[in-house]
Amino acid sequence: MTAGFEEQDPYIDVSDLGSDATHIEVGADFDHVADIYSSDTISRLASRRRCVVEDVKVALPETNGTLIIREVDEPNRRLLVPIALDQAATLSVYLKRVPRVRPLLPEVLIDILNQYSINIAMVSITSKDGGVFRSEVTTVDSSGSAKSAPARLSDAVLLTLASPLSPPLMVEESLLED
């Protein structure tokens, strides 16, 4: 165990979501993904807003880039996330759809998940603790079982951009700026 960290399972099992949880089609859009959750979980998700990655900005000689996430519906608020330059470069590759000869790690991971009939159902940015944003990736398998795991925000966003299913990017409403 690393000093300062409690040993715990980083995966959160959300497959037992209550008696009103139902089945979902793998690769369904967000409206159908919500069907896998119980009413209690849906009420927690109600404070999240669907968003898209609008842009990645780098202003040299700055040592950080900025990931700009925009709310899909009115009032189209934004979330500005400082990210490292290497993360900004990788996100830009996916956002600008730059052709590549070989797959990058997000595509490899998605391919491996698909081989086990697991798809990324949703990515959520859930909170901000000091200067660190918290996010999670929710996956669903072919039986409809869903699991969420914590992820670094830039990695989670990369998965939404790399996935051919375009899973929704959900952001806690309190994090969005006018």
Secondary structure, 3 states (H helix, E strand, C coil): CCCCCCCCCCCEECCCCCCCCCCCCCCCCHHHHHHHCCHHHHHHHCCEEEEEEEEEEECCCCCEEEEEEEECCCCCCEEEEEEEHHHHHHHHHHHCCCCCCCCCHHHHHHHHHHHCCEEEEEEEEEEEECCEEEEEEEEEECCCCEEEEEECHHHHHHHHHHCCCCCCEEEEHHHCEC
